Amino acid sequence: MRKSSTTEQFFLFGLLAFILLLIESLGFTRPLKSTMEIPIVSIKSQTFGLNTFLQYLAGWKIDKDEIIRLRAQVNRLSSTSAELISLSAENAALRQQLNVSLSFSSELIAASPIGFSGGQLTIDIGRHAGVSDGAAVILGRSLIGRVDRLSENQSVVLLPISEGEKISVAVRATPTGVKKASGLLIGQGDKMILDKVSPSEEISVGDLVMTVGEGFPRDLVVGTIGQIIPATGQLFKKAQVDQVVDFSNVERVFVVKF
């Protein structure tokens, strides 16, 4: 009985296998296979997308770190560039100053203005750099002023326009340089007035006003005659003197060491 049952089962399995092979060969299983492959492909696609997203996040972190590093490098290069520009400007100013023919021979100390207010200019050097009280400050052949107060690393310079500042000067013709008159330059806070000029001496608009060597090196340009002030009832001639240097925009000056 058992042998007959086993033989029947074997026969059925063989018949079923034959039928499946026949169906497969005829192509009837393709729709079924396609239907089964869709979820599998979908799962693979989602898995690939997740991997891609994780790789993107990892790459983004690397890029962000790289950006931070590059920004730091740019900041360092900008700082170095600024220092080089500053040194280049200082060297150019020094070369220009050395090319100027001065009537005196003294050591010059380069300085940078760090403040301008009320007829005074603050510079970034002091006693530590060899600056002395009363030292003249120049730019090219022009007078900037004199050191009035100083500390170890800073100095306050009184400008010719400073209220009450007085400088003995000579008026010289342009462009010959011939002396035409003597006088006293007086600062009035925002301008300069030439006073004490003898009525017998002729001065003209455009004449140079220069130092005579009293308290300052000789032949430094302080300004030019801008306007003759009528001398009605006055013992001396007067004139308004225009600046030749814009004190508020000076970038380099030189202290005359003595």
VENVEN-V376666 format. One record per residue. N is the residue number from 1. RES is the residue in one letter. BURIAL is 1 if it has 24 or more other ideal C-beta (glycine too) atoms within 12 Angstrom, else 0. Layout:
BEGIN
n: {N:N}
res: {RES:RES}
burial: {BURIAL:BURIAL}
END
This chain:
BEGIN
n: {1:2:3:4:5:6:7:8:9:10:11:12:13:14:15:16:17:18:19:20:21:22:23:24:25:26:27:28:29:30:31:32:33:34:35:36:37:38:39:40:41:42:43:44:45:46:47:48:49:50:51:52:53:54:55:56:57:58:59:60:61:62:63:64:65:66:67:68:69:70:71:72:73:74:75:76:77:78:79:80:81:82:83:84:85:86:87:88:89:90:91:92:93:94:95:96:97:98:99:100:101:102:103:104:105:106:107:108:109:110:111:112:113:114:115:116:117:118:119:120:121:122:123:124:125:126:127:128:129:130:131:132:133:134:135:136:137:138:139:140:141:142:143:144:145:146:147:148:149:150:151:152:153:154:155:156:157:158:159:160:161:162:163:164:165:166:167:168:169:170:171:172:173:174:175:176:177:178:179:180:181:182:183:184:185:186:187:188:189:190:191:192:193:194:195:196:197:198:199:200:201:202:203:204:205:206:207:208:209:210:211:212:213:214:215:216:217:218:219:220:221:222:223:224:225:226:227:228:229:230:231:232:233:234:235:236:237:238:239:240:241:242:243:244:245:246:247:248:249:250:251:252:253:254:255:256:257:258}
res: {M:R:K:S:S:T:T:E:Q:F:F:L:F:G:L:L:A:F:I:L:L:L:I:E:S:L:G:F:T:R:P:L:K:S:T:M:E:I:P:I:V:S:I:K:S:Q:T:F:G:L:N:T:F:L:Q:Y:L:A:G:W:K:I:D:K:D:E:I:I:R:L:R:A:Q:V:N:R:L:S:S:T:S:A:E:L:I:S:L:S:A:E:N:A:A:L:R:Q:Q:L:N:V:S:L:S:F:S:S:E:L:I:A:A:S:P:I:G:F:S:G:G:Q:L:T:I:D:I:G:R:H:A:G:V:S:D:G:A:A:V:I:L:G:R:S:L:I:G:R:V:D:R:L:S:E:N:Q:S:V:V:L:L:P:I:S:E:G:E:K:I:S:V:A:V:R:A:T:P:T:G:V:K:K:A:S:G:L:L:I:G:Q:G:D:K:M:I:L:D:K:V:S:P:S:E:E:I:S:V:G:D:L:V:M:T:V:G:E:G:F:P:R:D:L:V:V:G:T:I:G:Q:I:I:P:A:T:G:Q:L:F:K:K:A:Q:V:D:Q:V:V:D:F:S:N:V:E:R:V:F:V:V:K:F}
burial: {0:0:0:0:0:0:0:0:0:0:0:0:0:0:0:0:0:0:0:0:0:0:0:0:0:0:0:0:0:0:0:0:0:0:0:0:0:0:0:0:0:0:0:0:0:0:0:0:0:0:0:0:0:0:0:0:0:0:0:0:0:0:0:0:0:0:0:0:0:0:0:0:0:0:0:0:0:0:0:0:0:0:0:0:0:0:0:0:0:0:0:0:1:0:0:0:1:0:0:0:0:1:0:0:0:0:0:1:1:1:1:1:1:0:0:1:0:0:1:1:1:1:1:1:1:1:0:0:1:0:1:1:0:0:1:1:1:1:1:1:1:1:1:1:1:1:1:1:0:1:0:0:0:1:1:1:1:1:1:1:1:1:0:0:1:1:1:1:1:1:1:1:0:0:0:0:0:0:0:1:1:1:1:1:1:1:1:0:0:0:1:1:1:1:1:1:1:0:0:0:0:0:1:0:0:0:1:1:1:1:1:1:0:0:1:1:1:1:1:1:1:1:1:1:1:1:0:0:0:0:0:0:0:0:0:0:1:1:1:1:1:1:1:1:1:0:1:0:0:1:1:1:1:1:1:1:1:0}
END
